[in-house]
């Protein structure tokens, strides 16, 4: 047992952490162990593949590799080749629904790219946060050419809205925490001061905008430190099968999970 503990301590003390790492630990400690300690191969899923396609197209647009009139044809051409996994068995209509959402989004696409300077797009950044190795990859960092404000923007394909169109705050809290953590890391790494956090829910073509609050950002950074300390002290790695939909359709290591609900 002592050798196992020493080996675990060595792994977590030398691990390069990320928001995904932290978020997985919070969601299910057993899944975290399968991914980051046991190094199980991670599987794709329908939702992740849809997100990959949207991200790829938007990356090409902001890099000026394709223009707005090319977005719909590119989406149509690549949807089947990238979105290979099946949607949940209980929701087979999602494949067509998400396809139509993409057609609608890219058909109506009107983001004023020339009003901004792209500072980073899908750049891999590495830094040290209070002795913790941390890697992060923002979708997009923009500078507003009129206001000089720095914007940290993340594309999301999820649905955070009620049927009436109001936002469900509990669904976006993790997304805001992710961007707040990135904002802290950018300042520590490069003294880039982020002024706004934007969440672009692409299937609905809505951008939710938040002003950076230094107090909340600091509290969020301290929260990250606390979770890393929990990881370093963890011994049991109990599963969390309470979210049956996540376990069955979103968890990237469900193929190996003996606790996966049926």
Residue frames relative to the residue before (quaternion, step in Angstrom):
aa qw qx qy qz dx dy dz
X 1.0000 0.0000 0.0000 0.0000 0.00 0.00 0.00
X 0.6424 0.5365 -0.3318 0.4352 3.59 0.96 -0.85
X 0.6364 0.5214 -0.3288 0.4638 3.59 1.06 -0.73
X 0.6336 0.5254 -0.3271 0.4642 3.57 1.06 -0.78
X 0.6534 0.5096 -0.3090 0.4669 3.56 0.99 -0.86
X 0.6540 0.5077 -0.3123 0.4658 3.56 0.95 -0.87
X 0.6473 0.5122 -0.3148 0.4685 3.57 0.99 -0.83
X 0.6474 0.5110 -0.3167 0.4685 3.59 0.97 -0.86
X 0.6513 0.5217 -0.3149 0.4522 3.57 0.92 -0.92
X 0.6472 0.5138 -0.3203 0.4632 3.57 0.98 -0.80
X 0.6520 0.5236 -0.3174 0.4472 3.59 0.97 -0.89
X 0.7407 0.4287 -0.2541 0.4506 3.60 0.69 -1.07
X 0.6388 0.5261 -0.3374 0.4486 3.60 1.10 -0.58
X 0.7440 0.3673 -0.2055 0.5190 3.57 1.18 -0.52
X 0.4471 0.7152 -0.4353 0.3148 3.55 1.29 0.00
X 0.3221 -0.6832 0.6144 0.2279 3.54 -1.22 0.63
X 0.2247 -0.8187 0.5203 0.0920 3.55 -0.40 1.26
X 0.1051 -0.7596 0.6394 0.0562 3.52 -1.35 0.39
X 0.6527 -0.4729 0.3796 0.4541 3.56 -1.25 0.08
X 0.6239 0.5477 -0.3372 0.4439 3.58 0.99 -0.81
X 0.6158 0.5493 -0.3256 0.4615 3.55 1.04 -0.84
X 0.6884 0.4798 -0.2696 0.4725 3.56 0.80 -1.07
X 0.6862 0.5070 -0.2846 0.4371 3.57 0.86 -1.01
X 0.6275 0.5265 -0.3306 0.4688 3.58 1.07 -0.73
X 0.6414 0.5252 -0.3252 0.4549 3.59 0.96 -0.84
X 0.6588 0.5035 -0.3084 0.4662 3.57 0.96 -0.83
X 0.6982 0.4920 -0.2739 0.4420 3.56 0.98 -0.85
X 0.7822 -0.1452 0.1416 0.5891 3.58 0.92 -0.93
X 0.3407 -0.7765 0.4971 0.1839 3.57 -0.37 1.24
X 0.6272 0.5349 -0.3456 0.4485 3.58 1.07 -0.63
X 0.6328 0.5101 -0.3264 0.4825 3.58 1.00 -0.80
X 0.6171 0.5472 -0.3401 0.4517 3.58 1.00 -0.80
X 0.6574 0.5068 -0.3091 0.4642 3.59 0.93 -0.89
X 0.6481 0.5235 -0.3273 0.4460 3.60 0.90 -0.88
X 0.7181 0.4583 -0.2501 0.4601 3.57 0.95 -0.92
X 0.8341 0.3060 -0.1184 0.4434 3.55 0.60 -1.17
X 0.7169 0.3746 -0.2527 0.5309 3.60 1.19 -0.36
X 0.7569 0.3665 -0.2038 0.5012 3.57 0.79 -1.04
X 0.2927 -0.8038 0.4721 0.2127 3.60 1.32 -0.28
X 0.1768 0.7942 -0.5546 0.1742 3.57 0.92 0.90
X 0.5305 -0.6234 0.4653 0.3368 3.55 -1.08 0.70
X 0.3282 -0.7679 0.5234 0.1694 3.55 -0.83 1.01
X 0.3123 -0.7648 0.5389 0.1645 3.57 -0.97 0.87
X 0.4826 -0.6421 0.5128 0.3031 3.54 -1.25 0.47
X 0.1004 -0.7700 0.6203 0.1107 3.54 -1.32 0.17
X 0.7310 -0.4556 0.2934 0.4147 3.54 -1.27 0.40
X 0.7023 0.4861 -0.2788 0.4391 3.57 0.78 -1.03
X 0.6553 0.5118 -0.3100 0.4610 3.57 1.01 -0.81
X 0.6600 0.5090 -0.3091 0.4581 3.58 1.02 -0.78
X 0.6043 0.5289 -0.3547 0.4789 3.58 1.07 -0.66
X 0.6547 0.5149 -0.3060 0.4611 3.57 0.94 -0.90
X 0.6226 0.5504 -0.3333 0.4453 3.57 1.01 -0.81
X 0.6700 0.5031 -0.3026 0.4544 3.59 0.91 -0.90
X 0.6531 0.5018 -0.3169 0.4705 3.60 0.88 -0.89
X 0.6582 0.5150 -0.3088 0.4540 3.58 0.92 -0.92
X 0.6569 0.5219 -0.3179 0.4416 3.58 0.90 -0.90
X 0.6744 0.4945 -0.3042 0.4561 3.57 0.90 -0.90
X 0.6802 0.4820 -0.2947 0.4670 3.59 0.89 -0.89
X 0.6008 0.5436 -0.3578 0.4643 3.58 1.08 -0.64
X 0.6642 0.4983 -0.3044 0.4667 3.58 0.91 -0.88
X 0.6398 0.5276 -0.3324 0.4492 3.58 1.00 -0.78
X 0.7295 0.4318 -0.2557 0.4648 3.60 0.79 -0.97
X 0.6365 0.4752 -0.3313 0.5093 3.58 1.25 -0.26
X 0.4087 -0.7372 0.4328 0.3196 3.56 1.39 -0.01
X 0.3618 0.7163 -0.5052 0.3175 3.55 1.06 0.82
X 0.7633 0.0935 -0.0890 0.6331 3.56 1.28 -0.41
X 0.3771 -0.7165 0.5425 0.2240 3.57 -1.21 0.53
X 0.7280 -0.4667 0.2811 0.4162 3.55 -1.27 0.36
X 0.6671 0.5112 -0.3138 0.4419 3.62 1.00 -0.74
X 0.6576 0.5049 -0.3049 0.4686 3.59 1.27 -0.26
X 0.4864 0.7152 -0.4124 0.2861 3.59 1.25 -0.29
X 0.6827 0.4866 -0.3009 0.4545 3.59 0.81 -0.94
X 0.6708 0.4824 -0.3263 0.4592 3.67 0.78 -0.84
X 0.6413 0.5187 -0.3325 0.4573 3.59 1.00 -0.78
X 0.6433 0.5172 -0.3156 0.4679 3.58 0.98 -0.85
X 0.6745 0.5019 -0.2963 0.4532 3.58 0.85 -0.96
X 0.6706 0.5228 -0.2927 0.4374 3.56 0.95 -0.90
X 0.7989 0.3560 -0.1480 0.4616 3.57 0.94 -0.89
X 0.4357 0.7281 -0.4583 0.2646 3.61 1.20 -0.21
X 0.7310 0.4335 -0.2574 0.4599 3.60 0.71 -1.01
X 0.6825 0.5034 -0.3000 0.4369 3.60 0.99 -0.76
X 0.7190 0.4002 -0.2473 0.5117 3.61 1.13 -0.56
X 0.7283 0.3483 -0.2210 0.5472 3.60 0.95 -0.84
X 0.0376 0.8515 -0.5157 0.0873 3.54 0.30 1.33
X 0.6438 0.5403 -0.3268 0.4321 3.58 1.07 -0.71
X 0.4915 -0.6524 0.4927 0.3000 3.53 -1.19 0.58
X 0.4882 -0.6151 0.5146 0.3442 3.60 -1.15 0.52
X 0.7146 -0.4142 0.3065 0.4732 3.61 -1.21 0.12
X 0.6045 -0.6056 0.3841 0.3467 3.56 -1.03 0.83
X 0.6841 0.4900 -0.2845 0.4593 3.56 1.09 -0.71
X 0.7678 0.2941 -0.1614 0.5458 3.60 1.27 -0.22
X 0.0308 0.8469 -0.5301 0.0289 3.62 0.72 1.01
X 0.5856 0.6061 -0.3626 0.3978 3.61 1.19 -0.48
X 0.5144 0.6783 -0.4156 0.3203 3.60 1.19 -0.37
X 0.5896 0.5847 -0.3854 0.4026 3.60 1.00 -0.66
X 0.7079 0.4269 -0.2537 0.5024 3.58 0.89 -0.92
X 0.6282 0.5495 -0.3391 0.4341 3.60 1.02 -0.80
X 0.6898 0.4679 -0.2851 0.4733 3.57 0.88 -0.92
X 0.5994 0.5519 -0.3535 0.4596 3.57 1.11 -0.64
X 0.6833 0.4706 -0.2834 0.4809 3.57 0.89 -0.90
X 0.5940 0.5509 -0.3609 0.4619 3.61 1.10 -0.65
X 0.6655 0.5070 -0.2991 0.4589 3.57 0.97 -0.86
X 0.6317 0.5252 -0.3281 0.4663 3.57 0.96 -0.86
X 0.6716 0.5010 -0.2949 0.4593 3.57 0.92 -0.95
X 0.6638 0.5176 -0.3079 0.4435 3.59 0.90 -0.94
X 0.7433 0.4108 -0.2399 0.4703 3.57 0.73 -0.99
X 0.5879 0.5550 -0.3737 0.4546 3.61 1.18 -0.43
X 0.7534 0.3699 -0.1900 0.5094 3.57 1.02 -0.84
X 0.3581 0.7816 -0.4603 0.2214 3.58 1.30 0.05
X 0.1161 0.8109 -0.5625 0.1120 3.57 -0.72 1.06
X 0.2383 0.7906 -0.5368 0.1734 3.60 1.06 0.60
X 0.3749 -0.7597 0.4875 0.2112 3.62 -0.71 1.06
X 0.1798 -0.8475 0.4912 0.0902 3.57 0.46 1.23
X 0.6821 0.5202 -0.2997 0.4174 3.60 0.95 -0.82
X 0.5871 0.5739 -0.3723 0.4328 3.59 1.27 -0.13
X 0.7446 0.3598 -0.1832 0.5315 3.55 1.31 -0.17
X 0.3038 -0.6861 0.6199 0.2295 3.50 -1.33 0.40
X 0.3347 -0.7351 0.5532 0.2040 3.57 -0.81 0.98
X 0.2129 -0.7884 0.5686 0.0994 3.56 -0.63 1.16
X 0.7771 -0.0668 0.0547 0.6234 3.56 1.06 -0.79
X 0.0359 0.7651 -0.6426 -0.0204 3.53 -1.22 0.54
X 0.8398 -0.0992 -0.0081 0.5336 3.52 -0.56 1.30
X 0.3178 0.7464 -0.5211 0.2651 3.61 1.05 0.73
X 0.3436 -0.7094 0.5750 0.2193 3.54 -1.01 0.80
X 0.0734 -0.8017 0.5931 -0.0102 3.57 -0.68 1.17
X 0.0740 -0.7756 0.6252 0.0449 3.56 -1.06 0.74
X 0.0920 0.7869 -0.6034 0.0904 3.53 -0.97 0.90
X 0.4155 -0.6634 0.5527 0.2860 3.55 -1.35 -0.08
X 0.0884 -0.7861 0.6115 0.0191 3.56 -0.76 1.09
X 0.8242 -0.1838 0.0881 0.5283 3.57 -0.35 1.25
X 0.7476 -0.3968 0.2014 0.4931 3.55 0.96 0.93
X 0.6121 0.5404 -0.3386 0.4676 3.59 1.31 -0.05
X 0.3714 -0.7053 0.5542 0.2395 3.59 -0.81 0.97
X 0.0059 -0.8211 0.5664 -0.0705 3.54 -0.72 1.10
X 0.0959 -0.7796 0.6180 0.0322 3.55 -0.96 0.95
X 0.0666 0.7957 -0.5986 0.0648 3.56 -1.00 0.82
X 0.1639 -0.7945 0.5841 0.0277 3.52 -1.13 0.77
X 0.1687 -0.8148 0.5468 0.0926 3.62 0.14 1.23
X 0.5320 -0.6142 0.4698 0.3452 3.57 -1.05 0.72
X 0.8048 -0.1245 0.1626 0.5570 3.55 0.80 -1.04
X 0.0492 -0.7504 0.6577 0.0425 3.56 -1.08 0.82
X 0.0761 -0.8201 0.5666 -0.0241 3.53 -0.64 1.21
X 0.2017 -0.7183 0.6435 0.1710 3.51 -1.32 0.42
X 0.3614 -0.7245 0.5483 0.2093 3.55 -0.71 1.12
X 0.3810 -0.7722 0.4645 0.2069 3.58 -0.52 1.16
X 0.6489 0.5015 -0.3228 0.4724 3.60 1.21 -0.34
X 0.8069 0.2870 -0.1272 0.5003 3.58 0.87 -0.94
X 0.3508 -0.7454 0.4741 0.3107 3.58 1.30 -0.43
X 0.3863 0.7110 -0.4899 0.3244 3.58 1.22 0.35
X 0.3207 -0.7225 0.5827 0.1886 3.55 -1.13 0.78
X 0.1272 -0.8106 0.5715 0.0066 3.54 -0.75 1.14
X 0.1747 -0.7457 0.6372 0.0862 3.53 -0.93 1.00
X 0.0461 -0.8425 0.5340 -0.0551 3.56 -0.41 1.28
X 0.0723 -0.7882 0.6109 0.0170 3.55 -1.00 0.89
X 0.3196 -0.7376 0.5658 0.1832 3.58 -0.96 0.93
X 0.0363 -0.7947 0.6060 -0.0023 3.57 -0.93 0.92
X 0.2565 -0.7655 0.5701 0.1524 3.57 -1.04 0.79
X 0.4972 0.6626 -0.4253 0.3645 3.59 1.26 0.01
X 0.4163 -0.6854 0.5414 0.2526 3.55 -1.35 0.15
X 0.0598 -0.8265 0.5593 0.0221 3.63 -0.36 1.18
X 0.5965 0.6195 -0.3245 0.3937 3.58 1.30 0.13
X 0.4702 -0.6179 0.5505 0.3069 3.52 -1.29 0.53
X 0.6828 -0.4650 0.3424 0.4476 3.63 -1.21 0.19
X 0.6756 0.4767 -0.2911 0.4812 3.60 1.17 -0.51
X 0.5870 -0.6320 0.3484 0.3668 3.58 1.27 0.02
X 0.5202 0.6099 -0.4383 0.4065 3.59 1.22 0.15
X 0.5062 -0.6810 0.4416 0.2915 3.55 -1.04 0.78
X 0.3297 -0.7107 0.5880 0.2012 3.57 -1.09 0.78
X 0.3723 -0.7908 0.4370 0.2124 3.56 -0.17 1.30
X 0.6351 0.5540 -0.3438 0.4141 3.59 0.99 -0.77
X 0.6562 0.5279 -0.3112 0.4402 3.58 1.15 -0.60
X 0.7393 0.4020 -0.2447 0.4816 3.60 1.12 -0.49
X 0.4301 0.7147 -0.4625 0.3007 3.62 1.23 -0.16
X 0.6767 0.4723 -0.3279 0.4598 3.67 0.80 -0.82
X 0.6318 0.5333 -0.3384 0.4493 3.60 1.04 -0.71
X 0.6536 0.4963 -0.3140 0.4775 3.58 0.98 -0.81
X 0.6304 0.5286 -0.3343 0.4599 3.58 0.99 -0.81
X 0.6195 0.5446 -0.3389 0.4525 3.58 1.02 -0.79
X 0.7109 0.4481 -0.2676 0.4713 3.59 0.81 -0.99
X 0.6112 0.5356 -0.3533 0.4635 3.60 1.06 -0.65
X 0.6451 0.5107 -0.3180 0.4710 3.56 1.01 -0.79
X 0.6450 0.5086 -0.3148 0.4755 3.58 1.00 -0.81
X 0.6280 0.5357 -0.3340 0.4550 3.59 1.02 -0.80
X 0.6429 0.5093 -0.3184 0.4753 3.59 0.98 -0.81
X 0.6748 0.5030 -0.2950 0.4523 3.56 0.91 -0.95
X 0.6375 0.5276 -0.3314 0.4532 3.60 1.01 -0.76
X 0.6502 0.5030 -0.3180 0.4723 3.57 1.02 -0.75
X 0.6734 0.4913 -0.2945 0.4674 3.58 0.91 -0.92
X 0.7060 0.4707 -0.2637 0.4588 3.56 0.96 -0.88
X 0.8616 0.0917 0.0365 0.4980 3.56 0.68 -1.11
X 0.4059 -0.7167 0.4582 0.3341 3.59 1.31 0.00
X 0.3336 0.6926 -0.5445 0.3355 3.55 1.00 0.93
X 0.1945 -0.8024 0.5576 0.0862 3.56 -0.56 1.16
X 0.2260 -0.7832 0.5700 0.1028 3.55 -0.44 1.24
X 0.2504 -0.7975 0.5375 0.1115 3.57 -0.87 1.00
X 0.8093 0.1131 -0.0325 0.5755 3.57 1.07 -0.74
X 0.2291 -0.7297 0.6300 0.1349 3.52 -1.27 0.65
X 0.0658 -0.8045 0.5903 0.0071 3.57 -0.72 1.08
X 0.1278 -0.7481 0.6481 0.0638 3.54 -1.03 0.92
X 0.1263 -0.8073 0.5760 0.0228 3.55 -0.48 1.25
X 0.1480 -0.7882 0.5955 0.0477 3.57 -0.35 1.30
X 0.2555 -0.8678 0.4070 0.1262 3.48 0.27 1.41
X 0.6328 0.5388 -0.3584 0.4252 3.61 0.98 -0.63
X 0.7327 0.3467 -0.2059 0.5483 3.57 1.26 -0.37
X 0.3177 -0.7834 0.4680 0.2574 3.56 1.39 -0.08
X 0.4732 0.6265 -0.4696 0.4039 3.55 0.87 1.04
X 0.1690 -0.7648 0.6148 0.0923 3.55 -1.00 0.89
X 0.1734 -0.7633 0.6171 0.0800 3.56 -0.70 1.14
X 0.1447 -0.8299 0.5385 0.0192 3.57 -0.62 1.19
X 0.0546 -0.7946 0.6044 -0.0167 3.55 -1.00 0.95
X 0.3789 -0.6973 0.5611 0.2354 3.55 -1.01 0.87
X 0.4854 -0.6682 0.4781 0.2989 3.57 -0.93 0.87
X 0.1629 -0.7652 0.6196 0.0631 3.54 -0.86 1.06
X 0.4003 -0.7537 0.4598 0.2458 3.64 -0.37 1.17
X 0.6361 0.5291 -0.3370 0.4494 3.60 1.02 -0.73
X 0.6803 0.4757 -0.2900 0.4763 3.59 0.87 -0.94
X 0.6378 0.5335 -0.3292 0.4475 3.56 1.03 -0.78
X 0.6490 0.5058 -0.3099 0.4764 3.58 1.01 -0.79
X 0.6430 0.5126 -0.3187 0.4714 3.57 0.98 -0.83
X 0.6508 0.5141 -0.3118 0.4636 3.57 1.00 -0.79
X 0.6300 0.5204 -0.3313 0.4717 3.59 1.03 -0.75
X 0.6538 0.4973 -0.3108 0.4781 3.59 0.98 -0.80
X 0.6028 0.5470 -0.3453 0.4671 3.56 1.12 -0.66
X 0.6226 0.5326 -0.3280 0.4703 3.56 1.03 -0.79
X 0.6454 0.5138 -0.3225 0.4642 3.61 0.92 -0.87
X 0.6484 0.5269 -0.3213 0.4457 3.60 0.96 -0.85
X 0.6641 0.5005 -0.3100 0.4607 3.59 0.97 -0.84
X 0.6267 0.5188 -0.3425 0.4699 3.60 1.01 -0.73
X 0.6316 0.5145 -0.3321 0.4755 3.59 1.02 -0.71
X 0.6201 0.5267 -0.3390 0.4724 3.60 1.06 -0.72
X 0.6242 0.5375 -0.3342 0.4580 3.57 0.99 -0.83
X 0.6915 0.4971 -0.2824 0.4416 3.56 0.86 -0.94
X 0.7264 0.4092 -0.2311 0.5014 3.57 1.20 -0.53
X 0.4705 0.7103 -0.4288 0.3002 3.61 1.25 -0.18
X 0.1012 -0.8115 0.5748 0.0291 3.57 -1.02 0.84
X 0.7598 0.4402 -0.2041 0.4327 3.59 1.02 -0.76
X 0.1143 -0.8380 0.5236 0.1028 3.64 1.02 -0.72
X 0.0929 0.8288 -0.5408 0.1097 3.53 0.76 1.09
X 0.4643 -0.6758 0.4915 0.2937 3.61 -1.02 0.75
X 0.2103 -0.7538 0.6059 0.1428 3.54 -1.29 0.34
X 0.0078 0.8477 -0.5292 0.0351 3.59 0.25 1.26
X 0.3460 0.7793 -0.4747 0.2181 3.60 1.24 0.24
X 0.7097 0.3635 -0.2434 0.5522 3.59 1.11 -0.61
X 0.2291 -0.8312 0.4945 0.1102 3.53 0.19 1.34
X 0.6392 0.5333 -0.3369 0.4400 3.60 0.96 -0.83
X 0.6524 0.5053 -0.3195 0.4658 3.59 0.92 -0.85
X 0.6627 0.5246 -0.3102 0.4351 3.57 0.85 -0.96
X 0.7444 0.4338 -0.2280 0.4535 3.57 0.90 -0.92
X 0.8333 0.2779 -0.0884 0.4696 3.58 0.99 -0.78
X 0.7810 0.3507 -0.1722 0.4872 3.61 1.12 -0.50
X 0.6004 0.5813 -0.3701 0.4058 3.58 1.05 -0.66
X 0.3763 -0.7711 0.4753 0.1948 3.59 -0.69 1.10
X 0.7364 0.3541 -0.2448 0.5219 3.60 1.21 -0.08
X 0.2835 0.7963 -0.4966 0.1972 3.59 1.18 0.44
X 0.5658 0.6081 -0.3895 0.3981 3.61 1.15 -0.50
X 0.7396 0.3955 -0.2111 0.5020 3.57 1.15 -0.59
X 0.5762 0.6485 -0.3544 0.3490 3.58 1.26 -0.25
X 0.3151 -0.7697 0.5297 0.1663 3.54 -0.62 1.12
X 0.6744 0.4831 -0.2880 0.4784 3.59 1.27 -0.25
X 0.3756 0.7496 -0.4787 0.2606 3.60 1.27 0.00
X 0.4001 -0.7228 0.5030 0.2538 3.62 -0.71 1.02
X 0.3967 -0.7190 0.5304 0.2106 3.53 -1.09 0.81
